[in-house]
Amino acid sequence: MNGGPSGFNNAPVTRTFLIACAIFTLSFGIQGGFRKLGLSYQDIFLKPRIWKFIASVFAFSSTPELLFGLYLLYYFRVFERQIGSNKYSVFILFSIIGSLLFEVVTLGILKDPTANLLSSGPYGVIFASFIPFFFDIPVSTRFRVVGVHFSDKTFIYLAGCQLLLSSWKRSILPGMCGILAGSLYRLNLFGIRKAKFPEFVTSFFSRLSWPSSGSPRGATSRNVVGSTPSFAGRQVERTYPAPSAVPAEPPEDAIATLVSMGFDRNSARQALVHARNDVNAATNILLEAQSH
C-alpha cells in the first residue's frame, strides 16, 4: 500500500505542508527549542503567545515524532489526489482550526497553568486524515503472522498509534482533537466538503520549486492518451504500463472492492484491465481521473 504514484505528483499542497513542518521542526531543534514547544493553559488564557500557536501547527516536539509524522503526511497525499488540491487545502485548514479549538477547550477544562499539556505538531491534520483513511481506503491485501491477521492498512495504523502514544497524555489529547475535527469534516458540517479555495491559491503551491522525489511531469511519464479509457468523460495521462494485447478479465472480487469505494462498475473494470488487475494501481487510476 503506497498511497499512489511515487513522489508528490498531483499533491503540491501536501508537499508544501510537509516541507514546512520539517523546516519548522529542524529550526526549533537546532536552537534547542523543543522544550519550549507545546501549548499550555498559560499560553492561551494567561499570556497568549502567537508564535506558540504557529509552532503547534507545524513543529513537532521531537525527532521520532517528526519521522512518524512526515511518513503519515506523505502517505495521506492520496486524499489530495482524490478530492483535488483546492478541496484538500480546505480540509487542512478546517482540520487545523477545528483541532485547535478543541485543544483550547481541553486546556480550559483542565486548567493546569504549570505544565505544557499538549504536544506540538500537525496532529490535527494527521489524525483528521485517519477518518477518510478508515472509511474510504479499502483493504487490498490480507496476511497472517503467527496466527494474527494483518492487512496492508495495519502499518499505517501502527504508525499512527506510535505517534499518538509518543508523549502519552500530551500527544493523545491533540490526536483525539484531530480525530474529532476529521469527524466533523466527514459529517459535512456547514457543507464544508463542498468548499474549495480558488484555483490561483493552490496553483501557487504547484509553482513552488520545492525539491520532489517524484518524476517531473512530462519528463519520464509516458503519454498513453488514446489507449487509456476515458473515465468520467476525460482522457488522462498515465504512468502505468499499458495493458497486454489480450488482458485477463478482472476478477469479480477486485471489481467489487473498487465499487465499494464508490466507483462506477464499468470504470472499475476498465481501470483493472489497464492496471493488469492490480487493485492498488487501478485505484490510483480512478482517483487521479476524478482529480483532473
C-alpha positions in Angstrom: 0.0 0.0 0.0 1.9 3.1 -1.2 -0.7 5.8 -1.4 -0.4 6.2 -5.2 2.3 7.2 -7.7 5.7 7.9 -6.2 6.7 11.3 -5.1 4.4 14.4 -4.9 2.8 14.2 -8.3 -0.6 15.8 -8.1 0.0 16.6 -4.4 1.6 20.1 -4.3 -0.3 21.2 -1.1 0.9 18.1 0.7 4.5 18.7 -0.5 4.5 22.3 0.8 2.9 21.5 4.1 5.2 18.6 4.7 8.3 20.6 3.9 7.1 23.5 6.1 6.7 21.1 9.0 10.2 19.7 8.5 11.7 23.3 8.4 9.9 24.5 11.5 10.9 21.3 13.4 14.5 21.4 12.4 14.7 25.2 13.2 13.5 24.7 16.7 15.6 21.6 17.2 18.8 23.4 16.1 18.1 26.3 18.5 17.3 23.8 21.3 13.8 25.0 21.5 12.0 21.6 21.6 11.4 22.0 25.3 9.6 25.3 24.7 7.1 23.8 22.3 3.6 22.6 23.4 0.5 24.6 24.2 -0.4 25.1 27.8 -3.2 26.9 29.8 -0.9 29.8 30.4 -0.1 30.2 26.7 -3.8 30.6 25.8 -5.5 32.2 28.8 -2.8 34.0 30.9 0.0 35.1 28.5 -1.1 34.4 24.9 1.8 33.7 22.6 1.1 33.8 18.9 4.3 32.1 18.0 3.3 29.1 20.0 0.1 28.7 18.1 2.0 28.7 14.8 4.6 26.3 16.2 1.9 24.0 17.5 0.6 23.6 13.9 3.9 22.9 12.1 6.8 22.0 14.5 7.0 18.5 16.1 8.3 18.2 19.6 11.0 15.5 18.9 12.8 13.7 16.1 10.8 10.5 16.5 7.5 12.4 16.2 8.9 14.2 13.1 9.8 10.9 11.4 6.4 9.2 12.0 4.5 12.4 11.3 6.2 13.1 8.0 5.7 9.5 6.9 1.9 9.7 7.6 1.6 13.1 5.9 3.4 11.7 2.9 1.1 8.7 2.7 -2.1 10.7 3.2 -1.3 12.7 0.0 -3.6 10.1 -1.6 -6.5 12.2 -0.4 -5.3 15.3 -2.1 -5.2 13.3 -5.4 -8.7 12.0 -4.6 -10.5 15.3 -3.9 -8.2 17.8 -5.6 -5.8 20.3 -4.2 -8.4 23.1 -3.8 -10.6 21.0 -1.6 -7.7 19.4 0.2 -6.5 22.9 1.2 -9.8 23.4 2.8 -9.6 20.1 4.6 -6.2 21.1 6.0 -7.4 24.5 7.2 -10.6 23.0 8.7 -8.6 20.3 10.5 -6.1 22.9 11.9 -8.8 25.3 13.1 -11.1 22.6 14.4 -8.4 20.7 16.3 -7.0 24.0 17.8 -10.5 24.9 19.0 -10.9 21.5 20.7 -7.4 21.9 22.2 -8.3 25.3 23.7 -11.5 23.9 25.2 -9.5 20.9 26.6 -6.9 23.2 28.2 -9.7 25.4 29.6 -11.3 22.4 31.2 -8.0 21.0 32.7 -6.8 24.5 33.9 -3.2 23.5 34.7 -1.0 26.6 34.3 2.2 24.9 35.3 2.7 22.3 32.5 2.7 22.1 28.7 -0.1 19.6 28.3 -0.3 19.3 24.6 2.4 18.1 22.1 3.3 20.4 19.2 2.9 19.4 15.6 0.3 18.9 12.9 -1.6 16.3 14.9 -4.9 17.8 13.8 -4.2 17.2 10.1 -2.7 13.8 10.6 -5.4 12.3 12.8 -8.2 14.0 10.9 -6.9 12.1 7.9 -7.4 8.8 9.6 -11.2 9.3 9.3 -11.2 9.1 5.5 -8.5 6.5 5.7 -10.7 4.3 7.7 -13.9 4.8 5.7 -12.6 5.3 2.1 -9.5 3.2 1.7 -10.2 -0.5 1.2 -8.1 -3.4 2.3 -6.3 -4.8 -0.7 -4.0 -7.4 1.0 -4.5 -9.6 4.0 -2.0 -11.8 5.6 -1.4 -13.7 8.9 1.6 -13.8 11.1 1.8 -16.3 14.0 -2.0 -16.7 13.8 -2.6 -13.0 13.9 -4.5 -11.4 11.0 -3.0 -8.2 9.4 -3.7 -6.1 6.3 -1.8 -3.6 4.3 -3.6 -0.8 6.3 -2.2 -2.2 9.5 1.2 -0.5 9.1 -0.5 2.9 8.8 -2.5 2.3 11.9 0.7 1.2 13.8 2.5 4.4 12.7 -0.5 6.4 13.9 -0.6 4.6 17.3 3.2 5.2 17.7 2.7 9.0 17.1 -0.4 9.1 19.2 1.3 7.5 22.2 4.7 9.2 21.7 4.2 11.5 24.6 1.3 9.9 26.3 -1.2 12.4 27.6 0.5 15.3 25.8 0.2 13.6 22.4 -3.1 11.7 23.0 -5.1 14.8 23.6 -4.2 16.7 20.3 -4.5 13.4 18.4 -8.1 13.0 19.7 -8.8 16.6 18.9 -7.7 15.9 15.3 -10.0 12.8 15.1 -12.9 15.0 16.2 -12.1 17.6 13.6 -11.9 14.9 10.9 -15.2 13.5 12.0 -16.9 16.9 11.7 -15.5 17.3 8.2 -16.8 13.8 7.4 -20.2 14.8 8.6 -20.0 17.8 6.2 -20.5 20.4 8.9 -21.8 23.6 7.2 -21.3 22.0 3.8 -17.5 22.2 4.3 -16.8 19.2 2.0 -18.1 21.2 -1.0 -15.9 24.3 -0.2 -12.7 24.8 -2.1 -10.1 27.5 -2.5 -9.8 29.5 -5.8 -7.6 27.9 -8.4 -4.9 30.6 -8.1 -4.3 29.7 -4.4 -3.4 26.1 -5.0 -1.7 26.8 -8.3 0.8 28.9 -6.2 1.9 25.7 -4.4 2.4 23.9 -7.8 4.7 26.7 -8.9 6.9 26.5 -5.8 10.2 24.8 -6.7 10.3 22.6 -3.7 12.5 19.5 -4.2 10.4 16.5 -5.0 11.2 12.8 -5.0 8.7 12.2 -7.8 9.5 12.2 -11.5 8.9 15.6 -13.2 5.6 15.5 -15.1 6.3 15.1 -18.8 9.9 14.1 -18.3 9.5 10.4 -17.6 5.8 9.9 -17.9 4.7 8.0 -20.9 1.6 9.5 -22.6 -0.9 6.8 -23.3 -3.8 9.1 -24.0 -5.9 7.4 -26.6 -5.1 3.9 -25.3 -6.3 4.6 -21.8 -10.0 4.6 -21.3 -11.7 7.9 -20.6 -13.1 8.0 -17.1 -15.9 10.4 -16.4 -15.6 11.7 -19.9 -11.9 12.7 -19.6 -8.7 11.4 -21.1 -5.9 11.3 -18.5 -2.2 10.9 -18.9 -0.9 7.8 -17.1 2.4 6.5 -16.0 1.1 2.9 -15.6 2.1 0.2 -18.0 -0.2 -0.4 -21.0 -2.3 -3.5 -20.8 -1.3 -6.6 -22.7 -2.8 -7.3 -26.1 -5.2 -9.8 -24.6 -5.8 -8.6 -21.0 -7.1 -11.1 -18.5 -10.7 -10.5 -17.3 -10.6 -8.7 -13.9 -11.7 -10.9 -11.0 -15.1 -10.2 -9.6 -13.8 -9.6 -6.1 -11.4 -6.9 -7.4 -14.2 -5.1 -9.2 -16.4 -5.4 -6.0 -13.6 -3.8 -4.0 -13.4 -0.7 -6.3 -17.2 -0.5 -6.5 -17.3 -0.5 -2.7 -15.2 2.7 -2.8 -17.9 4.4 -4.8 -16.6 4.0 -8.3 -18.7 3.0 -11.3 -18.6 -0.7 -12.1 -17.7 -0.2 -15.7 -14.9 2.3 -14.9 -13.6 0.0 -12.2 -13.4 -2.9 -14.7 -11.6 -0.7 -17.3 -9.1 0.5 -14.7 -8.3 -3.0 -13.6 -7.8 -4.0 -17.3 -5.3 -1.2 -17.8 -3.6 -1.9 -14.4 -3.3 -5.6 -15.2 -5.7 -6.5 -12.3 -3.6 -4.6 -9.7 -6.2 -3.2 -7.3 -3.8 -0.5 -5.9 -2.8 0.7 -9.4 -6.4 0.6 -10.6 -7.5 2.7 -7.5 -4.8 5.3 -8.3 -6.0 5.5 -11.9 -9.6 6.1 -10.8 -8.6 8.6 -8.1 -6.4 10.6 -10.5 -9.1 10.6 -13.1 -11.5 12.2 -10.6 -9.0 14.8 -9.6 -8.4 16.1 -13.1 
